[in-house]
Amino acid sequence: MKKNLAILFHGICLLLLCYASNAMPISAFTKDSVYFKILGIAQDGGYPQLGCTKACCTAIKQGKETRKNVVSLGLVNNNKYWLFEATPDMGLQLDIMQKELITPNFQLPEGIFISHAHMGHYTGLQFLGREAFGASSIPVYAMPRMEQFLRNNGPWSQLVQLNNIALKPIQHQQPIELGTKLTVTPILVPHRDEFSETIGFVIKSERKSVLFIPDIDKWEKWQEQIVAMVKSVDLALIDGTFFQNGELPNRDMREVPHPFVEESLKKFAQLSPKDKSKICFIHFNHTNPLIKKHSPQKDLLLKQGYQVAEEGMNFTL
């Protein structure tokens, strides 16, 4: 009897802890749950990154750190799921999503949302082609320029011609319905748009909403006000590519004008503790100390009430 009570007490404490942090273990979900899982937190080049011999990446070989997937989310609803970003790590990320489903069979996503045409965000589509899975008509949601890029440039055009993917045009601020009271709304953001426009997403259920902006240029370039956006949602997953200026000593960082985390902290300094707790930084370059298990910079953010994305995190919607 005492053993059973102890188990029950432990379970209640675990649920309360997860509720307080807005994250829940997968065992607490049912097939009717609406939630998303963080499948990757790294910038396009991944972690470790090709050719890096610095301490940030050699730490993985030494067993001090673990490799990280490129940024992606999996949205789950009623035993179906959608993928945000088709990364070079998509094969591993789809395997992770199978564990979220109540089915013994491998199940491809109901659709894939692509933010823009930089290598970490769309090149995973190749695994749906004839050389790999040979998928059939997987919906790929893309803005007009992104759609034309995929349709008119090989090898992506072959995916369209062979019906491995079915392109689904989307528009700025036009919600896409995924189910009853579950929508995804694309939002244009400023970025290096060599081949396509760049978007973030607002994912909204009947209870909560999430802002997902993995890539953006300086906040001042955006016509929207990020502070107001944070206040309007329940969670904001935002670009944390670089912690500070100077992380790329051999490169002019004006060429990659992401908002430094230090700059974002100044912008968000006046937010209430409740609103600060909504902000979760993601999309970390291998040079960013936030990608590590532990760092003074990471401790600082957590102490100030912000969140730092980790692979495997679940957030209820």
Secondary structure, DSSP 8 states (H G I E B T S, - for coil): -HHHHHHHHHHHHHHHHHHHHTB--GGG--TT-EEEEEEE-B-TT-BS-TT--SHHHHHHHTTSS--B-BSEEEEEETTEEEEE---TTHHHHHHHHHTTSS-SS----S-EE---SSHHHHGGGGGGSTTTT----EEEEE-HHHHHHHHHSTTHHHHHHTTSEEEEE--TT--EEEETTEEEEEEE-----SSS--EEEEEE-SS-EEEEES--S-GGG-SS-HHHHHHHSSEEEEE-S-SSTTSSTTS-GGGS----HHHHHHHTTTS-HHHHTTEEEE-B-TT-GGGSSS-HHHHHHHHTT-EE--TT-EEE-
